[in-house]
Amino acid sequence: MARRIESHWIPGPAGRLEALLEEPEDREPRMAAVVCHPHPLYGGTMHNKVVYRIARGLRRTGAVVLRFNFRGAGNSQGEHAHLAGEIEDARAALAWLRDRYPALPFALAGFSFGARAITRLGCVMEGATWLMAVGYPPSHGPTEYFETCGVRKILIQSTHDQYAPRADVESLYQRLRAPKQLIWVEAADHFFANALDELETRVAQAIDLPASHQRTGQL
């Protein structure tokens, strides 16, 4: 089965959003996932290398993946809206994906700023199978909403993340409500330098982890 990749324009609250939809290479989709990119004011787009690797790791598990550019990023319309608007962009992208694959369970993933967007959205809506926060920066905003979130939470962090020191992440993790996972990837910086292959593998492994290890595992 050949990999299918499609370009789309998604109606968003501030104008159309540029998006890429990718199905698994070797099977029919068994899950639908939206992946959100890092901060658009610092060059973040859906083509970011970490976002690409997250998407590829998810496709390895059988997920159909939608990446998109937040308002004002790439060719998406609108202007940056300091997270509040980007959360609504993610909501619109997820609604589009669920309309296209109504029979599939859905999930949300994001890197850095995108991790904040998807956790803010996924913790207040119903139905997400899991939330994957990669490079989540605990000091860049409130975390109370995340600490009380009942959705399965998967944190994947670099061991040398300049924006998310290990002590801060571990402190946050202790406050998070189960089910939860914390996965460390030995990497040089926030962008998983020299460890993108490992990141992709750990993304896939986290989703395929047996149910008995999904509640509080720290890897």
N, C-alpha and C positions, 0 to 999 in steps of 0.2 A: 504494500500500500504506500503510494508516494505521499510525501509530506505536502500538505496544502497550506499555503499562506496567502492571505487576502488583505488588500488595503481597503479601509472603510472610512467614511465620514459619519460620526455619531452626533446626533442632535444633543447639544449641551445647554446648560442654563445661561451661558454667556456667548453662545455661538457654537458652530460645529467643531468637533474634536477629531483630530487626526488619529487614526488607529490602525493596528495590525492584528489580525486574527490568525492564529496558527493551530492546526490540529496535530495530534501525535503522528509520528512517522509510520508506526507499525501496528496500529490497532484503532478500533473505533473509540471515540472519547468516552470516558467514564466519569468525568468531572469537568466543570467549567470554572476557570479562575481568571480574575483580573489582577494584573501586576502594575503597580504604580511606581513612577520614577522619582529620583531625588530632586532637590530644590531647583526649580526652573530659573531662579535669579542667579544661580551659580553654574549654569550650563547643563542642568539636568534635563534629559529627554528620555523618551522610550527606547532610544538606541544606546543608552548607557550600558557599559559592558557588564556591570553587576546585574542590572535588570534583565539583560539578554540571557545571562547564565541562570538566573532564577527561572525565567520562562522556559529555558531548555530543560532544566532539571525537572520542572513540573510536567512538561510534555513526556519525559521519559517514564513517568508514572501513569500516563494515560489521560492527562488533562488537556483540554482545549484551552488555549491561553489568549487573552486579549490584553495587549499593551496599547497604551494611548498617551498622547501628549496633553498635559494639563493646559488650561486656558493660557494663551500667550506664549506657549512653548512650541517650537517647531512651526508647523503650519496651522495649529489650532487657533481659533479666534478668541478674542477677549484679552483681558489683562490680568496679571497676577493678583490674587485676592487674599494673600496672607493666611492660607490654609483653609479658612472657612469656605471660600468658593471652590477650592480644589477638592474638598470633601464632597461637595455637590457634583463636581465633575465625575468623581469616582462613582457616586450613586447613579448618575446617568449612564456611565459606561457599564456598570453592573446590570442595570435594568435592560439595556440593549442586549447584553450577552445572555441574560436569562430568557428574554423573549425569543432568542434564536435557538436556545437549547433548553426548552422548558422542562424536559424530563430529567435533566442532570442535576445532581447536587452541586452547590457552588461554594467558592471560597475566595479569599482575598489575600494578596501578598503585596509587599512594597519594600522599597529600600530607602533608608534615611528619612527624608521629608515624606516620601511615599509611605513609609512604615507608619508614620504618625497619621497620615490621611486615612489609611485603611483600618487602623485600629480605632480611630475615632468613629468611623462609619460602622464598622463591624460590631462594635460593642453596644450600639444603640438600636440596631436593626435586628430582626429575627431571621434565623435560618442558615447562617453561615456555618459550614462544616468545620472550618478552622481559619485562623488568621496567622499569616507568616510575616513577622516583622524582622527584616534583615537590616543590621546596622542601626537599630533603634537608639536614638540619642536621649537618654533620660532627662538631661538637664535643659533641653530645648523647649520646655513647656510643662504644663501640669500632667501628672500621671495618675491621679486618683481615678479617672474614668477607666483606665487600663487595669488598675489594681483590683477593681471590683467586677471586672468583666467575666461573665460565665462561659464565654465561647472558648474552645480549645485554642491556646496561644502557643505559637512556636517562635522562639527568638533565636536567630542565628547571628552571632557576633564575631568580629575579628578580635584576636587577642591583643592587638596593638592599635586599637581604634582611637584616634586622637580626639574624636568627638563623643566617645562613649567609653570612658575608662572602665576597666574590668570591675573595679570595686563598686562603681556606681550601678553597673548592670546587675551585679550579683545582689546588691542591696534591693534594687527594684524587684528582681526575680523573687526574692524571699517574700515580698509583699503581694505578689500576684496570686489571685485565686486560681485553684486548679479547675480544669486540667491545663497543664503547662509543660513546656520543654524549653531548655536552654542548651544550645549547641555552640561550642567554641570552635572556631577555625583558626589555625595558626597562620597568621597573615601579617604583612608589614604595616598596613594602615587601614583606614576606614573603607577604602575601595578594594580591599582584599587583594592587594598587590602580591603577585607570585603565588596566589592560592585560588585562582578562579576555577580551576578544575576541581579542587577539593570542595569549594563552595557548591558547585553544581551537583556533585555527588551527595553532599550532605542534605541539600534541598530534597533530592529524590528519596534519600533514605528516611528523612523525617516524615514524609507523607506515607511511606510504606511501612513505618514502624508498627509492630504488632500492638494490638489494643492494650495488652497488659503492661506496656511500657510507656503509654501515652500520658499518664496523669502528671507525674512530677519529675520525669527523667531529666537529669543534667548530664550532658555528654561532652 
